[in-house]
């Protein structure tokens, strides 16, 4: 059993981490709002690609990526690096005559990435042999989307996160309209953003962080939500596959 003294130390470290994350997000949001004010706006496009076109582009990109299918890494990798298996669903929905991406905002009850925007997903369970199995299971657990209501179109290149997960993004079309059953411990909100808005360069900012020696992608706030980090990079990776 943890002693009261140790418990106090753990609690203090947890509070310190939360305060650091909150301060960073506050500064990032402030910078993005200022950046939005000084950025010359260009019109958003309406994305109406067929499912067949999207699937073709995804398969071509994975073939070009090679056997490992690894893309961007948030950490420096070497031969001793050990990564864990994970997958997310990148959910497409057809709404108002154009494609949208569906996102979730995590609750403050989860262990990591509290309050951050993400795709439904998580670590692979024992016995799961494909990223599709993991992504579809997690989507059902988090937002109640049944696997049979998802038409998988393909995958994006893997992304290695700062927490040493090799995440495979699985792109799929969700039957729409649909009814969500929210896992209240994990998900605070489900929302969508038009793909045309996400593809517009004037709606996002990519900058270098000297402490990480890597670039960070962050979108201007949309409907009060802040899309940044690994989820923003997966979004841009998907757009790049489509030619944007």
C-alpha positions in Angstrom: 0.0 0.0 0.0 1.3 3.5 -0.8 2.2 5.5 2.3 0.5 8.9 2.9 3.8 10.7 2.1 4.3 8.9 -1.2 0.6 9.5 -2.1 1.1 13.2 -1.4 4.2 13.2 -3.7 2.3 11.4 -6.5 -0.6 13.8 -6.1 1.6 16.9 -6.2 3.4 15.6 -9.4 0.0 14.9 -11.0 -1.2 18.5 -10.2 2.1 19.9 -11.5 1.7 18.0 -14.8 -1.9 19.1 -15.2 -0.9 22.7 -14.5 2.0 22.6 -17.1 -0.4 21.1 -19.7 -3.1 23.7 -19.0 -0.5 26.5 -19.3 0.8 25.2 -22.6 -2.7 24.8 -24.0 -3.7 28.3 -22.8 -0.6 29.8 -24.6 -1.2 27.7 -27.7 -4.8 28.8 -27.9 -3.8 32.4 -27.5 -1.2 32.2 -30.2 -3.6 30.4 -32.5 -6.3 33.1 -32.0 -3.7 35.8 -32.8 -2.4 33.9 -35.8 -6.0 33.6 -37.0 -6.4 37.3 -36.9 -3.3 38.1 -38.9 -3.7 35.2 -41.5 -5.1 36.1 -44.9 -8.2 33.9 -45.2 -8.8 31.9 -48.4 -12.2 30.2 -49.2 -12.8 26.7 -48.0 -13.3 24.0 -50.6 -16.1 21.4 -50.6 -14.7 17.9 -50.7 -16.9 15.5 -52.6 -14.5 12.7 -53.5 -16.0 9.3 -54.1 -15.3 6.5 -51.6 -13.5 4.6 -54.4 -11.2 7.5 -55.0 -10.3 7.9 -51.3 -9.7 4.1 -51.0 -7.4 4.1 -54.1 -5.3 7.0 -52.8 -4.9 5.3 -49.4 -3.7 2.1 -50.9 -1.3 3.8 -53.2 0.2 5.8 -50.3 0.7 2.7 -48.1 2.4 0.8 -51.0 4.7 3.8 -51.5 5.5 3.9 -47.8 7.1 0.5 -47.9 7.0 -2.6 -45.6 7.2 -0.7 -42.3 4.5 1.9 -43.3 6.0 4.1 -40.6 5.6 7.9 -41.1 6.2 10.7 -38.6 7.7 10.0 -35.2 7.3 12.4 -32.2 10.4 10.7 -30.6 13.9 9.8 -31.7 14.0 6.1 -32.6 16.9 3.8 -32.5 17.4 0.0 -32.6 16.7 -0.3 -28.8 13.4 1.7 -29.0 10.3 -0.4 -28.0 7.0 0.8 -29.1 3.5 -0.4 -28.2 0.7 -1.2 -30.6 -2.3 1.1 -31.0 -4.8 2.2 -33.7 -7.4 4.9 -34.2 -10.4 5.2 -36.4 -10.3 8.3 -38.7 -14.1 8.5 -39.2 -15.5 10.1 -42.4 -19.2 11.1 -42.6 -21.1 12.5 -45.5 -23.0 15.6 -44.3 -24.4 18.6 -46.1 -23.1 17.3 -49.5 -19.5 17.1 -48.4 -17.1 15.0 -46.3 -16.5 15.8 -42.7 -14.1 14.2 -40.2 -15.5 13.1 -36.8 -13.5 13.8 -33.6 -14.0 13.3 -29.9 -12.8 15.5 -27.0 -11.5 13.4 -24.1 -12.7 13.9 -20.6 -10.6 15.1 -17.7 -11.0 11.6 -16.1 -8.7 9.8 -18.5 -5.1 9.0 -17.5 -3.4 11.0 -20.4 -4.2 13.7 -22.9 -7.0 15.1 -20.7 -9.4 17.3 -22.5 -7.7 16.9 -25.8 -9.3 16.4 -29.2 -8.6 13.0 -30.7 -9.9 10.2 -32.9 -11.6 7.2 -31.3 -8.9 4.7 -30.6 -6.4 3.2 -28.1 -4.0 0.4 -27.4 -4.3 -3.0 -29.1 -5.8 -5.8 -27.0 -4.3 -9.2 -26.7 -5.5 -11.4 -29.6 -6.1 -8.5 -32.0 -4.0 -9.1 -35.1 -5.0 -6.1 -37.3 -5.3 -2.4 -36.7 -8.8 -2.5 -38.0 -9.9 -4.8 -35.2 -8.5 -2.4 -32.6 -9.8 0.8 -34.2 -13.3 -0.6 -34.6 -13.4 -2.0 -31.1 -12.3 1.2 -29.6 -14.8 3.2 -31.6 -17.6 1.0 -30.4 -16.4 1.3 -26.8 -15.9 5.1 -26.9 -18.8 6.3 -29.0 -21.0 3.3 -29.6 -20.4 3.0 -33.4 -21.0 -0.6 -34.4 -18.3 -2.2 -36.6 -20.9 -3.1 -39.1 -21.7 0.6 -39.5 -18.2 1.4 -40.6 -16.9 0.8 -44.2 -13.1 0.7 -43.9 -11.4 2.4 -46.9 -7.7 1.9 -45.9 -4.9 3.0 -43.6 -2.6 5.9 -43.2 1.1 5.5 -42.4 1.8 4.7 -38.8 2.6 7.6 -36.4 5.0 7.1 -33.5 3.7 9.2 -30.5 5.6 10.8 -27.7 4.3 8.1 -25.4 5.9 5.4 -27.6 2.8 4.1 -29.3 2.9 3.0 -32.9 -0.5 4.2 -34.0 -2.1 3.0 -37.2 -4.9 5.3 -38.4 -7.7 3.4 -40.1 -9.9 5.4 -42.3 -13.5 4.4 -42.5 -16.9 5.9 -43.5 -19.5 5.8 -40.8 -23.1 5.2 -41.6 -24.9 8.5 -41.2 -27.0 9.6 -39.5 -26.1 7.5 -36.5 -26.8 7.3 -32.8 -23.8 7.6 -30.4 -23.5 5.8 -27.1 -20.8 7.8 -25.4 -18.4 6.2 -23.0 -18.8 9.0 -20.4 -15.5 8.2 -18.6 -13.5 8.8 -21.8 -15.5 11.1 -24.1 -16.8 14.5 -23.3 -18.0 15.5 -26.7 -18.4 14.2 -30.3 -18.2 16.7 -33.1 -17.4 17.0 -36.8 -15.3 19.4 -38.9 -15.7 19.8 -42.7 -12.8 18.3 -44.6 -12.7 21.4 -46.8 -12.1 23.6 -43.7 -9.3 21.2 -42.5 -7.6 21.3 -45.9 -7.5 25.1 -46.0 -3.9 26.1 -45.1 -5.1 29.4 -43.7 -6.9 27.5 -40.9 -3.8 25.9 -39.4 -0.3 26.7 -38.2 2.8 24.5 -38.3 5.7 25.7 -36.3 9.0 24.3 -34.8 9.4 23.6 -31.1 13.1 23.9 -30.2 12.6 21.8 -27.1 11.3 18.9 -29.3 13.4 19.6 -32.4 10.2 18.8 -34.3 7.3 20.7 -35.8 3.9 20.9 -34.3 0.7 21.3 -36.2 -2.2 23.1 -34.7 -5.5 24.3 -36.2 -7.2 27.5 -35.4 -10.1 26.9 -32.9 -13.2 25.4 -34.6 -16.5 25.6 -32.7 -14.6 26.0 -29.5 -12.4 23.0 -30.1 -8.6 22.9 -30.4 -7.2 20.3 -32.8 -3.4 19.9 -32.5 -0.6 17.5 -32.0 -0.7 13.8 -33.2 -4.4 14.0 -34.2 -3.8 17.2 -36.3 -0.8 15.5 -37.9 -2.9 12.4 -38.8 -5.5 14.8 -40.3 -2.9 16.5 -42.4 -1.4 13.1 -43.4 -4.8 12.1 -44.7 -5.2 15.4 -46.6 -1.7 14.9 -48.1 -2.8 11.4 -49.3 -5.7 13.1 -51.1 -3.4 15.6 -52.7 -3.8 18.6 -50.3 
